[in-house]
């Protein structure tokens, strides 16, 4: 009787394991087939910023090239607001099939330090695809202020505490981080005015709605040359070839100041690895096409084009860097 029970148990276990094995093979086969056929319908790139910003610029340069290469439409959709959180949340909740893609900027890694309750987990709810490029910010002031150097700006701010307003593309973005780090290092006080994206914050500074902004150089150089704003410094460690006469903040009395906006591609967590790798290879391929490279380098972008693993390593290190910086500044999540 005992042997019969064990025989029956072994038979049941064998049937269960066979069923599980078949299910796993079917699932694996489905994922492999899905990756092999990818993409077989349009891809949507979410840009969690307003039109005209660095994210939007990258998306609209790269998107058409992917369309040409794969023969599938790539649609760019701007979803600005809350420092990129609104657009990022939409992608975190999308199907993990590679058809909803997110391009993020530097604030992606620091949002957890500003918001206690994000609608997603920055690391767990996304797969990292590729780190695309980095670019510094440029400190510009509206031409209505007779300030032509960082020293003049700091002197004015010390004489008029909270007398200056600065725009940003949202709390947690690198335009905001650059300003807050500068305030801390310079020992000055300014009033923050957040906007729903770089395009809007730039227009505010150009129009004189606010006094200054830290923004992407390619967006502000034309206005600096026309005299509508004064370019005082760049946030990178080295001067930019496009504006060699504009000093770095490190040269302007703040050694070690080095803040860049880095842009990367994400997809929802659990997107098949084969699709992630396929997307990564395509973004890198497009990024290094001669005409795309020329346009982006002409806009002060330093091209990277990483693997998913390299992007993850960068995200971990950048998160640690800003955690330390923000603790020193005294910023706490709300």
N, C-alpha and C positions, 0 to 999 in steps of 0.2 A: 504493500500500500504506500509506504514511504517513497519507494523508488518511482511509483506511478505519479505521486505528487510532484517530485522533483522533475520528472520528465515533462509533466504538464507545464510547470513553471518555466523550464528551459524553453519550451515551445513558445510560450507566451512572450518571454523576454526576446526570443529570436524574432518573433513577428513584430514586436514593438521597435526593436533596434533596426530591423529592415525598413519599417515604415519611416522611422526618423531619418535613416540614411537616404532613402529615396526622396523624402521631403527636402533634405539639405541639398541633395544633388540638383533637384528641380529648382530650388531657390537660387543656388549658385549658377545653374545654367541660365535662369532668367536674368540674373544680374549681368552675366557675361554677354548674353544676347542683347540686353539693354545697352551695355557699353559699346558693343560692336556696331550697333545701329545708330548710336548717338553722333550728332544730333539729327533727328528726323522731323523736327518741327521748330518753330521760331523760339529764340532765346530772348529772355528779358533781362536787361541790366538795370538794376536799381541804383541810382545815384542819390544818396541821402543828403543832398545839398541843393541849393538853388542853382539855376542856370548861370553859367559864366565862371563858376568856381573851378578849382583844380580837378575835383572828382568828375565833374560834368565834362570838362575839357578832355580828360583822358578817355572817358567812356565814348565820347562822340568821335574821337580820332581812331580809337581801336575798333569800335563796333562795326563800322562799314567794312573794315578789312577782314573781320571774321566772317561777315556775310559773304564777301567775295570768295573767300577761301572754302567755306563749308557749303555755300549755296543755300543757307537758311537765314531768314531775316533775324537781325539783332536789333531789338527795340530798346532805346534808352528812356527810362522813366525817372524824372526827378521827384524825389519825395523828401523835401527839406523839413527841418524842425528838430528842436531839442538836441542840438549837437550831433545829429546823425542817428539818434535813437529811433525815430519814427520809421525811417526807411529800413534800418537794420532789423527792427522787430518784425517787419513784414517779411523779410527774407528768412529769418529764423523760423517762422511759422509756415514757410512754403514747403511744398513737396520736395524731398531730397532726390531729385532726378536730374539735376544739372541744367534745368531750363529757367531757373531763377537765380541770377548771379548778383552779387553785391560788390561794389567798389567802395572801399572805405579810406579815410584819411587817418592821420595820427591819433586823433581822439578816441579811436576804436579801443585802444589798449588802456586808456585811463578813465573811461566812463565809470567803471566800478568804484573809483575813488571819489566820485562826485555824487553818485546816486545810490542810496541804500537799496532801492527796489527797482532794478532794471527789469524789463519784460523778457529778458533772455540772459543766459550766461555767456559772457564774452568768449570764453575758450571752449566750453562744452557744446554750445548750440550751433557752432559753425565748423566747417572744414576749411582750412587755409589752402588756397590754390597757388598764388604767386604774389610776392612783393614786387610791385611794378617799378616804382621810381620814388625819388625823394627830391624835395625842393625847399629852400629856405623861405623865410618870411622877410618882408621889407617893412621897416618902420617908416611910415609917412605921416605928415601932419598937413592939415588943410592950409592952403596958402594964405588964409585970412590971419593966421598967426605968424608973426615975423621971427620964426625959429628956424635956423639953418643948420643946427648941429645938435647932437645928443646932449652936449653940455648945456646949451641954451635951453633945451627942453627940460632938463632936470632942474636947472636953476629956476625956471619959471614955475615948475610944479612945486618946488619947495617954498617959493614965495606965495603960491596960491594953492594951499592944500585942498584937494578935491575940487579944484577949479578947472580941471581938464576932464573931458569925457573920451573914452576910447570904445570903439566898436569891436565886436568879435562875431564870428559866424556861429557862436553858441558856446555855452559852458562846456569845458572839456576839450574843445578843439585847440589845435596848435596856435591859432591866432590868439585865443584866450590865454593859453599856457605861456606863450611868449611874453604877453603883456604882464601877467602876474609875476613871472620870474624876474622881469625887468623892474617892476615896482619894488620887489623885495630887495634886489641887488642895489638899486639906486636909492632906496629909502624914501620913496615918494608915495603919495596917495592920489588915485584917479578914480573916476566913477565909470563903472562898466555898463555898457549898453549892448545887450546881446541881440542878434538878428537871426533870422531863419536861413542862414547860408552866407557864403562868402560874397556872392553877387550883391546881396542887399547891404551887407556891412561895408563893402567897398563904395557903393554908391552913396551911402550915408557920409563917409569921410570926404569923398570928392565934392559932395553938395554942401558940406559944412554943417550937417546935422549933428555931427560929433567932431571932435578936434583931431583925432588920430586913429590909426588902425595898423595892426601888423597883418600884412597880406602877401599873397603870392606876387613875386616881382613882375611876372609877365602881365599881371592885371593892372599894375600901378605905374610901370615905366612910361607908358604913353602919356599919362596925366602928369607925371613928374617933368617930362620933357616939354609939355605944353604950359607948365607953370601953375597948374591947378592944385597940385600938392607939392610938398618938399620931401624928398627922399633923404632920410637922415642916416640910416644904417641898414645892414642886412644881418640876419640872425645866424648865418652859417659861420664856420671857423675861418673860411677864406672868402675874399672878395669875389664877386661874380664878374665873369668876362663881359657880360652885357652892360654892366654899369661899373667899370673899374674905379671910377672916382667916388663911389659910395663906400664908406668904410664899414667894417664889421663892428658889432657891438663890443666884441673883445678888444678891438683897437681903440674903441671910444671910451675905455676906462672900466670895462667889465670883463676881465680875463676869464676864460673858460666858458663864456656864453656861447652855446652851440645848440640851436633848436632847428630841426627840419621837419617839414610835413612829409611823411612817407605814405604812399598809397598802395593798397593791396586788394586782392580779389578773394572773396569768400563765397561759399555756398552753404546751404543748410547741412547740419550734422547728419551723418548716416548716408550722405551721397556716396554711391559706390566709388571705391578707390580708383578703379579704371577710368571712370568719368572725370574724377578730380585730376588725374594725371593727364588725361586727354585735353582738358581745358587749360591746364597749366602750360603744357607744351605749345598750345595754340596762342595763348596770350604772349608768351615769351617770343615765339616766332614773329608775331605781328609787331611787337615792341621793337624788335631789331631790324625790321624792314627799313631800308635806307631812307625812304621819304618820311616814315613815321619818326625814326630816330632824329632826322634833321629838324623836323617841326618841334619835337619835344625838347631837344637840347636848345633850340632857339627860344624856348619859353622858360629856360633855366631849370629844367628837370634833369636830374642825374639818373640815368636809366640803370635798373638792376635786373629784373626778370629772374626771379628765384624759383627753386623747386618748392613744393608744399612743405617739405621738412625744413628747409632753410627759412621760410616765412614763419613757421611755428617757433623756431629758435629765436628769431628776431623779436617776435611778439612777447615771448617770455622775458627776454632781456629788457625790452622797452618798458614793459609793465613794471619790472623791478626798479628801473631807473626813475620813472615818474612817481612811483610810490615813495621813494626816498626824497625826491625833489618837493613833492607836495606836502610831505610831513614837515619839511624844513620851512616851507612857506606858511604852513598852518591851515591848509585847506582840509576840510572834513566833509564826508558825504552827507547829503541832506535827504 
